[in-house]
Structure formats: structure tokens, C-alpha cells
Amino acid sequence: MERTKSLSKNATSTGWNDLLLTAVKVAVVGFVVLQAKEWFDAGSFDTPATALDAGLVAAGVFVLNAILKLVKF
């Protein structure tokens, strides 16, 4: 239990730039993974939809981390 507590405390001690950078990393990784999935499933890329999906996931990660930072969870 103590390890989980220290991990969340460490995540909330980061700055806003770090939260934004984390969201950008999530967007890039999500985009690449979803493009690979589209290629494997459909045999072609669906770049606009994949970019939107990756952006939504990154926005969700940013909002979650921002809330954790604001409430110091």
C-alpha cells in the first residue's frame, strides 16, 4: 500500500509542462499502436480517425493527471 501511495504522490509533484509532455507521449504511442491495428485489421490506414482516437486518449490522461495534481491525491 505504501508503494502505491508514493507513486501517486510522485505523479502529483510534477509540473504542468510534465503533464503536457506525458499527454503528448500518450498521443504519439496511441497513434502508432492504433495505426498498426488498423493496418493489421483492415489492410489500410485510417489516419484521421486514428489521430482523433489518440488525441481523445491523451486528453483523458491529461485531465486525469491534472485532477490528481489539483487535489494532491
PDB file of N, CA, C, O and CB in Angstrom:
ATOM      1  N   MET A   1       0.824  -1.194   0.000  1.00  0.00           N
ATOM      2  CA  MET A   1       0.000   0.000   0.000  1.00  0.00           C
ATOM      3  C   MET A   1       0.864   1.253   0.000  1.00  0.00           C
ATOM      4  O   MET A   1       0.536   2.234  -0.668  1.00  0.00           O
ATOM      5  CB  MET A   1      -0.935   0.001   1.203  1.00  0.00           C
ATOM      6  N   GLU A   2       1.948   1.229   0.732  1.00  0.00           N
ATOM      7  CA  GLU A   2       2.814   2.402   0.813  1.00  0.00           C
ATOM      8  C   GLU A   2       3.426   2.738  -0.544  1.00  0.00           C
ATOM      9  O   GLU A   2       3.615   3.911  -0.867  1.00  0.00           O
ATOM     10  CB  GLU A   2       3.918   2.172   1.842  1.00  0.00           C
ATOM     11  N   ARG A   3       3.734   1.722  -1.330  1.00  0.00           N
ATOM     12  CA  ARG A   3       4.333   1.956  -2.649  1.00  0.00           C
ATOM     13  C   ARG A   3       3.351   2.676  -3.566  1.00  0.00           C
ATOM     14  O   ARG A   3       3.747   3.590  -4.289  1.00  0.00           O
ATOM     15  CB  ARG A   3       4.776   0.624  -3.288  1.00  0.00           C
ATOM     16  N   THR A   4       2.105   2.292  -3.551  1.00  0.00           N
ATOM     17  CA  THR A   4       1.086   2.955  -4.360  1.00  0.00           C
ATOM     18  C   THR A   4       0.934   4.408  -3.937  1.00  0.00           C
ATOM     19  O   THR A   4       0.782   5.296  -4.776  1.00  0.00           O
ATOM     20  CB  THR A   4      -0.258   2.223  -4.243  1.00  0.00           C
ATOM     21  N   LYS A   5       0.974   4.640  -2.650  1.00  0.00           N
ATOM     22  CA  LYS A   5       0.848   5.990  -2.138  1.00  0.00           C
ATOM     23  C   LYS A   5       1.993   6.866  -2.640  1.00  0.00           C
ATOM     24  O   LYS A   5       1.767   8.006  -3.047  1.00  0.00           O
ATOM     25  CB  LYS A   5       0.813   5.979  -0.611  1.00  0.00           C
ATOM     26  N   SER A   6       3.210   6.348  -2.614  1.00  0.00           N
ATOM     27  CA  SER A   6       4.351   7.143  -3.057  1.00  0.00           C
ATOM     28  C   SER A   6       4.324   7.365  -4.559  1.00  0.00           C
ATOM     29  O   SER A   6       4.776   8.407  -5.033  1.00  0.00           O
ATOM     30  CB  SER A   6       5.652   6.468  -2.657  1.00  0.00           C
ATOM     31  N   LEU A   7       3.795   6.394  -5.330  1.00  0.00           N
ATOM     32  CA  LEU A   7       3.699   6.588  -6.774  1.00  0.00           C
ATOM     33  C   LEU A   7       2.727   7.708  -7.109  1.00  0.00           C
ATOM     34  O   LEU A   7       3.027   8.546  -7.961  1.00  0.00           O
ATOM     35  CB  LEU A   7       3.265   5.295  -7.459  1.00  0.00           C
ATOM     36  N   SER A   8       1.577   7.740  -6.462  1.00  0.00           N
ATOM     37  CA  SER A   8       0.615   8.800  -6.755  1.00  0.00           C
ATOM     38  C   SER A   8       1.127  10.145  -6.263  1.00  0.00           C
ATOM     39  O   SER A   8       0.868  11.170  -6.894  1.00  0.00           O
ATOM     40  CB  SER A   8      -0.742   8.488  -6.115  1.00  0.00           C
ATOM     41  N   LYS A   9       1.840  10.160  -5.166  1.00  0.00           N
ATOM     42  CA  LYS A   9       2.416  11.403  -4.665  1.00  0.00           C
ATOM     43  C   LYS A   9       3.464  11.923  -5.635  1.00  0.00           C
ATOM     44  O   LYS A   9       3.553  13.128  -5.869  1.00  0.00           O
ATOM     45  CB  LYS A   9       3.030  11.198  -3.271  1.00  0.00           C
ATOM     46  N   ASN A  10       4.255  11.027  -6.197  1.00  0.00           N
ATOM     47  CA  ASN A  10       5.268  11.410  -7.166  1.00  0.00           C
ATOM     48  C   ASN A  10       4.624  11.958  -8.432  1.00  0.00           C
ATOM     49  O   ASN A  10       5.137  12.911  -9.017  1.00  0.00           O
ATOM     50  CB  ASN A  10       6.165  10.221  -7.499  1.00  0.00           C
ATOM     51  N   ALA A  11       3.530  11.383  -8.859  1.00  0.00           N
ATOM     52  CA  ALA A  11       2.856  11.833 -10.076  1.00  0.00           C
ATOM     53  C   ALA A  11       2.269  13.227  -9.897  1.00  0.00           C
ATOM     54  O   ALA A  11       2.212  13.995 -10.857  1.00  0.00           O
ATOM     55  CB  ALA A  11       1.754  10.849 -10.471  1.00  0.00           C
ATOM     56  N   THR A  12       1.838  13.566  -8.703  1.00  0.00           N
ATOM     57  CA  THR A  12       1.230  14.875  -8.490  1.00  0.00           C
ATOM     58  C   THR A  12       2.260  15.958  -8.230  1.00  0.00           C
ATOM     59  O   THR A  12       1.907  17.138  -8.242  1.00  0.00           O
ATOM     60  CB  THR A  12       0.264  14.812  -7.340  1.00  0.00           C
ATOM     61  N   SER A  13       3.510  15.611  -7.995  1.00  0.00           N
ATOM     62  CA  SER A  13       4.522  16.623  -7.731  1.00  0.00           C
ATOM     63  C   SER A  13       5.159  17.146  -9.013  1.00  0.00           C
ATOM     64  O   SER A  13       6.064  17.978  -8.953  1.00  0.00           O
ATOM     65  CB  SER A  13       5.589  16.062  -6.821  1.00  0.00           C
ATOM     66  N   THR A  14       4.708  16.677 -10.160  1.00  0.00           N
ATOM     67  CA  THR A  14       5.258  17.145 -11.422  1.00  0.00           C
ATOM     68  C   THR A  14       4.611  18.467 -11.821  1.00  0.00           C
ATOM     69  O   THR A  14       3.535  18.821 -11.339  1.00  0.00           O
ATOM     70  CB  THR A  14       5.057  16.092 -12.523  1.00  0.00           C
ATOM     71  N   GLY A  15       5.287  19.187 -12.711  1.00  0.00           N
ATOM     72  CA  GLY A  15       4.763  20.462 -13.184  1.00  0.00           C
ATOM     73  C   GLY A  15       3.791  20.276 -14.331  1.00  0.00           C
ATOM     74  O   GLY A  15       3.605  19.171 -14.841  1.00  0.00           O
ATOM     75  N   TRP A  16       3.171  21.390 -14.729  1.00  0.00           N
ATOM     76  CA  TRP A  16       2.194  21.344 -15.819  1.00  0.00           C
ATOM     77  C   TRP A  16       2.850  20.956 -17.134  1.00  0.00           C
ATOM     78  O   TRP A  16       2.237  20.275 -17.956  1.00  0.00           O
ATOM     79  CB  TRP A  16       1.495  22.693 -15.965  1.00  0.00           C
ATOM     80  N   ASN A  17       4.091  21.383 -17.340  1.00  0.00           N
ATOM     81  CA  ASN A  17       4.793  21.005 -18.568  1.00  0.00           C
ATOM     82  C   ASN A  17       4.995  19.496 -18.639  1.00  0.00           C
ATOM     83  O   ASN A  17       4.895  18.897 -19.710  1.00  0.00           O
ATOM     84  CB  ASN A  17       6.147  21.722 -18.654  1.00  0.00           C
ATOM     85  N   ASP A  18       5.279  18.888 -17.493  1.00  0.00           N
ATOM     86  CA  ASP A  18       5.446  17.434 -17.449  1.00  0.00           C
ATOM     87  C   ASP A  18       4.136  16.722 -17.765  1.00  0.00           C
ATOM     88  O   ASP A  18       4.134  15.697 -18.446  1.00  0.00           O
ATOM     89  CB  ASP A  18       5.963  16.997 -16.074  1.00  0.00           C
ATOM     90  N   LEU A  19       3.030  17.258 -17.277  1.00  0.00           N
ATOM     91  CA  LEU A  19       1.728  16.657 -17.574  1.00  0.00           C
ATOM     92  C   LEU A  19       1.417  16.753 -19.059  1.00  0.00           C
ATOM     93  O   LEU A  19       0.900  15.808 -19.655  1.00  0.00           O
ATOM     94  CB  LEU A  19       0.621  17.335 -16.758  1.00  0.00           C
ATOM     95  N   LEU A  20       1.732  17.895 -19.651  1.00  0.00           N
ATOM     96  CA  LEU A  20       1.501  18.073 -21.086  1.00  0.00           C
ATOM     97  C   LEU A  20       2.400  17.148 -21.898  1.00  0.00           C
ATOM     98  O   LEU A  20       1.958  16.555 -22.883  1.00  0.00           O
ATOM     99  CB  LEU A  20       1.742  19.535 -21.494  1.00  0.00           C
ATOM    100  N   LEU A  21       3.656  17.024 -21.488  1.00  0.00           N
ATOM    101  CA  LEU A  21       4.584  16.133 -22.184  1.00  0.00           C
ATOM    102  C   LEU A  21       4.120  14.680 -22.097  1.00  0.00           C
ATOM    103  O   LEU A  21       4.225  13.935 -23.071  1.00  0.00           O
ATOM    104  CB  LEU A  21       5.996  16.272 -21.602  1.00  0.00           C
ATOM    105  N   THR A  22       3.616  14.283 -20.951  1.00  0.00           N
ATOM    106  CA  THR A  22       3.084  12.927 -20.796  1.00  0.00           C
ATOM    107  C   THR A  22       1.905  12.702 -21.732  1.00  0.00           C
ATOM    108  O   THR A  22       1.797  11.642 -22.349  1.00  0.00           O
ATOM    109  CB  THR A  22       2.659  12.675 -19.339  1.00  0.00           C
ATOM    110  N   ALA A  23       1.026  13.686 -21.843  1.00  0.00           N
ATOM    111  CA  ALA A  23      -0.126  13.562 -22.741  1.00  0.00           C
ATOM    112  C   ALA A  23       0.318  13.459 -24.198  1.00  0.00           C
ATOM    113  O   ALA A  23      -0.262  12.696 -24.971  1.00  0.00           O
ATOM    114  CB  ALA A  23      -1.071  14.757 -22.565  1.00  0.00           C
ATOM    115  N   VAL A  24       1.337  14.218 -24.574  1.00  0.00           N
ATOM    116  CA  VAL A  24       1.852  14.145 -25.949  1.00  0.00           C
ATOM    117  C   VAL A  24       2.455  12.770 -26.217  1.00  0.00           C
ATOM    118  O   VAL A  24       2.249  12.198 -27.288  1.00  0.00           O
ATOM    119  CB  VAL A  24       2.909  15.249 -26.198  1.00  0.00           C
ATOM    120  N   LYS A  25       3.196  12.239 -25.251  1.00  0.00           N
ATOM    121  CA  LYS A  25       3.768  10.893 -25.410  1.00  0.00           C
ATOM    122  C   LYS A  25       2.664   9.851 -25.580  1.00  0.00           C
ATOM    123  O   LYS A  25       2.767   8.960 -26.422  1.00  0.00           O
ATOM    124  CB  LYS A  25       4.652  10.534 -24.196  1.00  0.00           C
ATOM    125  N   VAL A  26       1.616   9.969 -24.780  1.00  0.00           N
ATOM    126  CA  VAL A  26       0.491   9.037 -24.885  1.00  0.00           C
ATOM    127  C   VAL A  26      -0.157   9.147 -26.254  1.00  0.00           C
ATOM    128  O   VAL A  26      -0.522   8.135 -26.852  1.00  0.00           O
ATOM    129  CB  VAL A  26      -0.549   9.306 -23.779  1.00  0.00           C
ATOM    130  N   ALA A  27      -0.304  10.370 -26.759  1.00  0.00           N
ATOM    131  CA  ALA A  27      -0.913  10.565 -28.076  1.00  0.00           C
ATOM    132  C   ALA A  27      -0.073   9.921 -29.170  1.00  0.00           C
ATOM    133  O   ALA A  27      -0.613   9.270 -30.064  1.00  0.00           O
ATOM    134  CB  ALA A  27      -1.093  12.058 -28.366  1.00  0.00           C
ATOM    135  N   VAL A  28       1.232  10.095 -29.107  1.00  0.00           N
ATOM    136  CA  VAL A  28       2.110   9.531 -30.144  1.00  0.00           C
ATOM    137  C   VAL A  28       2.089   8.008 -30.098  1.00  0.00           C
ATOM    138  O   VAL A  28       1.941   7.353 -31.130  1.00  0.00           O
ATOM    139  CB  VAL A  28       3.556  10.044 -29.972  1.00  0.00           C
ATOM    140  N   VAL A  29       2.238   7.448 -28.905  1.00  0.00           N
ATOM    141  CA  VAL A  29       2.231   5.985 -28.783  1.00  0.00           C
ATOM    142  C   VAL A  29       0.869   5.431 -29.179  1.00  0.00           C
ATOM    143  O   VAL A  29       0.789   4.427 -29.886  1.00  0.00           O
ATOM    144  CB  VAL A  29       2.587   5.550 -27.340  1.00  0.00           C
ATOM    145  N   GLY A  30      -0.194   6.073 -28.733  1.00  0.00           N
ATOM    146  CA  GLY A  30      -1.536   5.629 -29.106  1.00  0.00           C
ATOM    147  C   GLY A  30      -1.762   5.681 -30.602  1.00  0.00           C
ATOM    148  O   GLY A  30      -2.361   4.768 -31.171  1.00  0.00           O
ATOM    149  N   PHE A  31      -1.291   6.739 -31.247  1.00  0.00           N
ATOM    150  CA  PHE A  31      -1.444   6.873 -32.691  1.00  0.00           C
ATOM    151  C   PHE A  31      -0.726   5.744 -33.426  1.00  0.00           C
ATOM    152  O   PHE A  31      -1.288   5.132 -34.334  1.00  0.00           O
ATOM    153  CB  PHE A  31      -0.912   8.230 -33.159  1.00  0.00           C
ATOM    154  N   VAL A  32       0.510   5.470 -33.034  1.00  0.00           N
ATOM    155  CA  VAL A  32       1.285   4.414 -33.703  1.00  0.00           C
ATOM    156  C   VAL A  32       0.634   3.053 -33.499  1.00  0.00           C
ATOM    157  O   VAL A  32       0.510   2.272 -34.442  1.00  0.00           O
ATOM    158  CB  VAL A  32       2.734   4.388 -33.178  1.00  0.00           C
ATOM    159  N   VAL A  33       0.219   2.769 -32.275  1.00  0.00           N
ATOM    160  CA  VAL A  33      -0.398   1.473 -31.985  1.00  0.00           C
ATOM    161  C   VAL A  33      -1.725   1.321 -32.728  1.00  0.00           C
ATOM    162  O   VAL A  33      -2.005   0.260 -33.286  1.00  0.00           O
ATOM    163  CB  VAL A  33      -0.619   1.311 -30.470  1.00  0.00           C
ATOM    164  N   LEU A  34      -2.535   2.369 -32.736  1.00  0.00           N
ATOM    165  CA  LEU A  34      -3.817   2.288 -33.435  1.00  0.00           C
ATOM    166  C   LEU A  34      -3.642   2.197 -34.949  1.00  0.00           C
ATOM    167  O   LEU A  34      -4.428   1.528 -35.619  1.00  0.00           O
ATOM    168  CB  LEU A  34      -4.675   3.494 -33.090  1.00  0.00           C
ATOM    169  N   GLN A  35      -2.623   2.858 -35.495  1.00  0.00           N
ATOM    170  CA  GLN A  35      -2.349   2.732 -36.926  1.00  0.00           C
ATOM    171  C   GLN A  35      -1.942   1.296 -37.258  1.00  0.00           C
ATOM    172  O   GLN A  35      -2.386   0.737 -38.261  1.00  0.00           O
ATOM    173  CB  GLN A  35      -1.241   3.723 -37.361  1.00  0.00           C
ATOM    174  N   ALA A  36      -1.104   0.707 -36.422  1.00  0.00           N
ATOM    175  CA  ALA A  36      -0.705  -0.687 -36.645  1.00  0.00           C
ATOM    176  C   ALA A  36      -1.919  -1.606 -36.579  1.00  0.00           C
ATOM    177  O   ALA A  36      -2.037  -2.537 -37.376  1.00  0.00           O
ATOM    178  CB  ALA A  36       0.351  -1.123 -35.606  1.00  0.00           C
ATOM    179  N   LYS A  37      -2.818  -1.351 -35.636  1.00  0.00           N
ATOM    180  CA  LYS A  37      -4.035  -2.156 -35.527  1.00  0.00           C
ATOM    181  C   LYS A  37      -4.895  -2.011 -36.780  1.00  0.00           C
ATOM    182  O   LYS A  37      -5.407  -3.004 -37.295  1.00  0.00           O
ATOM    183  CB  LYS A  37      -4.841  -1.749 -34.281  1.00  0.00           C
ATOM    184  N   GLU A  38      -5.057  -0.790 -37.273  1.00  0.00           N
ATOM    185  CA  GLU A  38      -5.832  -0.570 -38.496  1.00  0.00           C
ATOM    186  C   GLU A  38      -5.204  -1.307 -39.678  1.00  0.00           C
ATOM    187  O   GLU A  38      -5.910  -1.926 -40.475  1.00  0.00           O
ATOM    188  CB  GLU A  38      -5.935   0.935 -38.805  1.00  0.00           C
ATOM    189  N   TRP A  39      -3.897  -1.241 -39.787  1.00  0.00           N
ATOM    190  CA  TRP A  39      -3.203  -1.919 -40.885  1.00  0.00           C
ATOM    191  C   TRP A  39      -3.418  -3.427 -40.792  1.00  0.00           C
ATOM    192  O   TRP A  39      -3.662  -4.092 -41.799  1.00  0.00           O
ATOM    193  CB  TRP A  39      -1.692  -1.588 -40.863  1.00  0.00           C
ATOM    194  N   PHE A  40      -3.325  -3.957 -39.576  1.00  0.00           N
ATOM    195  CA  PHE A  40      -3.490  -5.395 -39.372  1.00  0.00           C
ATOM    196  C   PHE A  40      -4.935  -5.822 -39.622  1.00  0.00           C
ATOM    197  O   PHE A  40      -5.173  -6.838 -40.277  1.00  0.00           O
ATOM    198  CB  PHE A  40      -3.064  -5.784 -37.951  1.00  0.00           C
ATOM    199  N   ASP A  41      -5.895  -5.064 -39.112  1.00  0.00           N
ATOM    200  CA  ASP A  41      -7.311  -5.435 -39.230  1.00  0.00           C
ATOM    201  C   ASP A  41      -7.889  -5.165 -40.614  1.00  0.00           C
ATOM    202  O   ASP A  41      -8.562  -6.026 -41.181  1.00  0.00           O
ATOM    203  CB  ASP A  41      -8.121  -4.689 -38.200  1.00  0.00           C
ATOM    204  N   ALA A  42      -7.634  -3.980 -41.163  1.00  0.00           N
ATOM    205  CA  ALA A  42      -8.298  -3.572 -42.402  1.00  0.00           C
ATOM    206  C   ALA A  42      -7.381  -3.566 -43.620  1.00  0.00           C
ATOM    207  O   ALA A  42      -7.854  -3.484 -44.753  1.00  0.00           O
ATOM    208  CB  ALA A  42      -8.884  -2.210 -42.227  1.00  0.00           C
ATOM    209  N   GLY A  43      -6.091  -3.652 -43.395  1.00  0.00           N
ATOM    210  CA  GLY A  43      -5.154  -3.632 -44.510  1.00  0.00           C
ATOM    211  C   GLY A  43      -4.860  -2.239 -45.034  1.00  0.00           C
ATOM    212  O   GLY A  43      -4.173  -2.090 -46.044  1.00  0.00           O
ATOM    213  N   SER A  44      -5.373  -1.210 -44.357  1.00  0.00           N
ATOM    214  CA  SER A  44      -5.087   0.171 -44.750  1.00  0.00           C
ATOM    215  C   SER A  44      -5.136   1.060 -43.511  1.00  0.00           C
ATOM    216  O   SER A  44      -5.641   0.664 -42.461  1.00  0.00           O
ATOM    217  CB  SER A  44      -6.099   0.671 -45.831  1.00  0.00           C
ATOM    218  N   PHE A  45      -4.604   2.259 -43.657  1.00  0.00           N
ATOM    219  CA  PHE A  45      -4.583   3.194 -42.540  1.00  0.00           C
ATOM    220  C   PHE A  45      -5.837   4.057 -42.542  1.00  0.00           C
ATOM    221  O   PHE A  45      -6.387   4.364 -43.599  1.00  0.00           O
ATOM    222  CB  PHE A  45      -3.329   4.075 -42.598  1.00  0.00           C
ATOM    223  N   ASP A  46      -6.281   4.443 -41.365  1.00  0.00           N
ATOM    224  CA  ASP A  46      -7.385   5.385 -41.200  1.00  0.00           C
ATOM    225  C   ASP A  46      -6.857   6.531 -40.339  1.00  0.00           C
ATOM    226  O   ASP A  46      -7.199   6.654 -39.163  1.00  0.00           O
ATOM    227  CB  ASP A  46      -8.661   4.696 -40.543  1.00  0.00           C
ATOM    228  N   THR A  47      -6.020   7.362 -40.948  1.00  0.00           N
ATOM    229  CA  THR A  47      -5.272   8.371 -40.209  1.00  0.00           C
ATOM    230  C   THR A  47      -6.147   9.379 -39.462  1.00  0.00           C
ATOM    231  O   THR A  47      -5.879   9.628 -38.287  1.00  0.00           O
ATOM    232  CB  THR A  47      -4.378   9.101 -41.147  1.00  0.00           C
ATOM    233  N   PRO A  48      -7.176   9.973 -40.072  1.00  0.00           N
ATOM    234  CA  PRO A  48      -7.967  10.959 -39.316  1.00  0.00           C
ATOM    235  C   PRO A  48      -8.649  10.370 -38.074  1.00  0.00           C
ATOM    236  O   PRO A  48      -8.612  10.969 -37.000  1.00  0.00           O
ATOM    237  CB  PRO A  48      -9.020  11.564 -40.220  1.00  0.00           C
ATOM    238  N   ALA A  49      -9.255   9.223 -38.225  1.00  0.00           N
ATOM    239  CA  ALA A  49      -9.938   8.606 -37.082  1.00  0.00           C
ATOM    240  C   ALA A  49      -8.936   8.164 -36.021  1.00  0.00           C
ATOM    241  O   ALA A  49      -9.197   8.294 -34.825  1.00  0.00           O
ATOM    242  CB  ALA A  49     -10.780   7.404 -37.543  1.00  0.00           C
ATOM    243  N   THR A  50      -7.802   7.648 -36.454  1.00  0.00           N
ATOM    244  CA  THR A  50      -6.773   7.219 -35.513  1.00  0.00           C
ATOM    245  C   THR A  50      -6.206   8.409 -34.755  1.00  0.00           C
ATOM    246  O   THR A  50      -5.972   8.322 -33.550  1.00  0.00           O
ATOM    247  CB  THR A  50      -5.653   6.475 -36.243  1.00  0.00           C
ATOM    248  N   ALA A  51      -5.986   9.512 -35.445  1.00  0.00           N
ATOM    249  CA  ALA A  51      -5.483  10.719 -34.783  1.00  0.00           C
ATOM    250  C   ALA A  51      -6.489  11.235 -33.762  1.00  0.00           C
ATOM    251  O   ALA A  51      -6.107  11.659 -32.672  1.00  0.00           O
ATOM    252  CB  ALA A  51      -5.172  11.813 -35.816  1.00  0.00           C
ATOM    253  N   LEU A  52      -7.761  11.201 -34.108  1.00  0.00           N
ATOM    254  CA  LEU A  52      -8.801  11.631 -33.176  1.00  0.00           C
ATOM    255  C   LEU A  52      -8.841  10.730 -31.948  1.00  0.00           C
ATOM    256  O   LEU A  52      -8.917  11.221 -30.821  1.00  0.00           O
ATOM    257  CB  LEU A  52     -10.167  11.641 -33.867  1.00  0.00           C
ATOM    258  N   ASP A  53      -8.791   9.426 -32.153  1.00  0.00           N
ATOM    259  CA  ASP A  53      -8.803   8.479 -31.029  1.00  0.00           C
ATOM    260  C   ASP A  53      -7.597   8.691 -30.117  1.00  0.00           C
ATOM    261  O   ASP A  53      -7.736   8.717 -28.894  1.00  0.00           O
ATOM    262  CB  ASP A  53      -8.819   7.031 -31.548  1.00  0.00           C
ATOM    263  N   ALA A  54      -6.420   8.842 -30.712  1.00  0.00           N
ATOM    264  CA  ALA A  54      -5.205   9.050 -29.919  1.00  0.00           C
ATOM    265  C   ALA A  54      -5.285  10.370 -29.155  1.00  0.00           C
ATOM    266  O   ALA A  54      -4.854  10.452 -28.005  1.00  0.00           O
ATOM    267  CB  ALA A  54      -3.954   9.032 -30.827  1.00  0.00           C
ATOM    268  N   GLY A  55      -5.833  11.393 -29.789  1.00  0.00           N
ATOM    269  CA  GLY A  55      -5.996  12.678 -29.119  1.00  0.00           C
ATOM    270  C   GLY A  55      -6.966  12.611 -27.955  1.00  0.00           C
ATOM    271  O   GLY A  55      -6.740  13.233 -26.918  1.00  0.00           O
ATOM    272  N   LEU A  56      -8.042  11.860 -28.123  1.00  0.00           N
ATOM    273  CA  LEU A  56      -9.011  11.708 -27.035  1.00  0.00           C
ATOM    274  C   LEU A  56      -8.407  10.968 -25.845  1.00  0.00           C
ATOM    275  O   LEU A  56      -8.643  11.336 -24.695  1.00  0.00           O
ATOM    276  CB  LEU A  56     -10.252  10.968 -27.531  1.00  0.00           C
ATOM    277  N   VAL A  57      -7.638   9.936 -26.122  1.00  0.00           N
ATOM    278  CA  VAL A  57      -6.981   9.201 -25.035  1.00  0.00           C
ATOM    279  C   VAL A  57      -5.979  10.107 -24.320  1.00  0.00           C
ATOM    280  O   VAL A  57      -5.920  10.120 -23.090  1.00  0.00           O
ATOM    281  CB  VAL A  57      -6.270   7.933 -25.580  1.00  0.00           C
ATOM    282  N   ALA A  58      -5.199  10.860 -25.082  1.00  0.00           N
ATOM    283  CA  ALA A  58      -4.221  11.770 -24.484  1.00  0.00           C
ATOM    284  C   ALA A  58      -4.911  12.854 -23.658  1.00  0.00           C
ATOM    285  O   ALA A  58      -4.432  13.213 -22.582  1.00  0.00           O
ATOM    286  CB  ALA A  58      -3.354  12.412 -25.574  1.00  0.00           C
ATOM    287  N   ALA A  59      -6.026  13.372 -24.153  1.00  0.00           N
ATOM    288  CA  ALA A  59      -6.771  14.381 -23.398  1.00  0.00           C
ATOM    289  C   ALA A  59      -7.301  13.801 -22.089  1.00  0.00           C
ATOM    290  O   ALA A  59      -7.279  14.466 -21.054  1.00  0.00           O
ATOM    291  CB  ALA A  59      -7.932  14.934 -24.240  1.00  0.00           C
ATOM    292  N   GLY A  60      -7.770  12.571 -22.143  1.00  0.00           N
ATOM    293  CA  GLY A  60      -8.239  11.918 -20.925  1.00  0.00           C
ATOM    294  C   GLY A  60      -7.132  11.722 -19.912  1.00  0.00           C
ATOM    295  O   GLY A  60      -7.335  11.927 -18.715  1.00  0.00           O
ATOM    296  N   VAL A  61      -5.967  11.329 -20.381  1.00  0.00           N
ATOM    297  CA  VAL A  61      -4.814  11.155 -19.488  1.00  0.00           C
ATOM    298  C   VAL A  61      -4.420  12.501 -18.881  1.00  0.00           C
ATOM    299  O   VAL A  61      -4.128  12.587 -17.689  1.00  0.00           O
ATOM    300  CB  VAL A  61      -3.611  10.531 -20.252  1.00  0.00           C
ATOM    301  N   PHE A  62      -4.413  13.551 -19.706  1.00  0.00           N
ATOM    302  CA  PHE A  62      -4.063  14.878 -19.198  1.00  0.00           C
ATOM    303  C   PHE A  62      -5.057  15.342 -18.137  1.00  0.00           C
ATOM    304  O   PHE A  62      -4.655  15.835 -17.083  1.00  0.00           O
ATOM    305  CB  PHE A  62      -4.009  15.891 -20.346  1.00  0.00           C
ATOM    306  N   VAL A  63      -6.341  15.188 -18.409  1.00  0.00           N
ATOM    307  CA  VAL A  63      -7.366  15.622 -17.451  1.00  0.00           C
ATOM    308  C   VAL A  63      -7.249  14.840 -16.146  1.00  0.00           C
ATOM    309  O   VAL A  63      -7.325  15.423 -15.064  1.00  0.00           O
ATOM    310  CB  VAL A  63      -8.777  15.447 -18.049  1.00  0.00           C
ATOM    311  N   LEU A  64      -7.066  13.532 -16.241  1.00  0.00           N
ATOM    312  CA  LEU A  64      -6.920  12.715 -15.033  1.00  0.00           C
ATOM    313  C   LEU A  64      -5.712  13.154 -14.215  1.00  0.00           C
ATOM    314  O   LEU A  64      -5.816  13.330 -13.001  1.00  0.00           O
ATOM    315  CB  LEU A  64      -6.791  11.232 -15.403  1.00  0.00           C
ATOM    316  N   ASN A  65      -4.565  13.334 -14.871  1.00  0.00           N
ATOM    317  CA  ASN A  65      -3.366  13.767 -14.150  1.00  0.00           C
ATOM    318  C   ASN A  65      -3.522  15.178 -13.591  1.00  0.00           C
ATOM    319  O   ASN A  65      -3.010  15.473 -12.511  1.00  0.00           O
ATOM    320  CB  ASN A  65      -2.150  13.707 -15.067  1.00  0.00           C
ATOM    321  N   ALA A  66      -4.224  16.051 -14.312  1.00  0.00           N
ATOM    322  CA  ALA A  66      -4.458  17.407 -13.813  1.00  0.00           C
ATOM    323  C   ALA A  66      -5.337  17.384 -12.569  1.00  0.00           C
ATOM    324  O   ALA A  66      -5.079  18.111 -11.609  1.00  0.00           O
ATOM    325  CB  ALA A  66      -5.105  18.276 -14.899  1.00  0.00           C
ATOM    326  N   ILE A  67      -6.367  16.557 -12.584  1.00  0.00           N
ATOM    327  CA  ILE A  67      -7.232  16.440 -11.407  1.00  0.00           C
ATOM    328  C   ILE A  67      -6.441  15.901 -10.224  1.00  0.00           C
ATOM    329  O   ILE A  67      -6.564  16.406  -9.108  1.00  0.00           O
ATOM    330  CB  ILE A  67      -8.440  15.526 -11.704  1.00  0.00           C
ATOM    331  N   LEU A  68      -5.634  14.882 -10.466  1.00  0.00           N
ATOM    332  CA  LEU A  68      -4.809  14.337  -9.382  1.00  0.00           C
ATOM    333  C   LEU A  68      -3.842  15.385  -8.845  1.00  0.00           C
ATOM    334  O   LEU A  68      -3.597  15.454  -7.641  1.00  0.00           O
ATOM    335  CB  LEU A  68      -4.030  13.108  -9.868  1.00  0.00           C
ATOM    336  N   LYS A  69      -3.301  16.193  -9.735  1.00  0.00           N
ATOM    337  CA  LYS A  69      -2.385  17.249  -9.303  1.00  0.00           C
ATOM    338  C   LYS A  69      -3.117  18.301  -8.474  1.00  0.00           C
ATOM    339  O   LYS A  69      -2.598  18.762  -7.457  1.00  0.00           O
ATOM    340  CB  LYS A  69      -1.714  17.907 -10.517  1.00  0.00           C
ATOM    341  N   LEU A  70      -4.313  18.679  -8.901  1.00  0.00           N
ATOM    342  CA  LEU A  70      -5.046  19.729  -8.199  1.00  0.00           C
ATOM    343  C   LEU A  70      -5.534  19.295  -6.824  1.00  0.00           C
ATOM    344  O   LEU A  70      -5.535  20.092  -5.886  1.00  0.00           O
ATOM    345  CB  LEU A  70      -6.219  20.172  -9.029  1.00  0.00           C
ATOM    346  N   VAL A  71      -5.948  18.039  -6.696  1.00  0.00           N
ATOM    347  CA  VAL A  71      -6.437  17.578  -5.393  1.00  0.00           C
ATOM    348  C   VAL A  71      -5.332  16.955  -4.554  1.00  0.00           C
ATOM    349  O   VAL A  71      -5.560  16.565  -3.409  1.00  0.00           O
ATOM    350  CB  VAL A  71      -7.560  16.574  -5.580  1.00  0.00           C
ATOM    351  N   LYS A  72      -4.132  16.863  -5.125  1.00  0.00           N
ATOM    352  CA  LYS A  72      -2.968  16.291  -4.417  1.00  0.00           C
ATOM    353  C   LYS A  72      -3.265  14.903  -3.880  1.00  0.00           C
ATOM    354  O   LYS A  72      -2.953  14.583  -2.733  1.00  0.00           O
ATOM    355  CB  LYS A  72      -2.541  17.203  -3.264  1.00  0.00           C
ATOM    356  N   PHE A  73      -3.879  14.077  -4.734  1.00  0.00           N
ATOM    357  CA  PHE A  73      -4.268  12.720  -4.348  1.00  0.00           C
ATOM    358  C   PHE A  73      -3.055  11.886  -4.074  1.00  0.00           C
ATOM    359  O   PHE A  73      -3.179  10.710  -3.734  1.00  0.00           O
ATOM    360  CB  PHE A  73      -5.116  12.065  -5.423  1.00  0.00           C
TER     361      PHE A  73
END
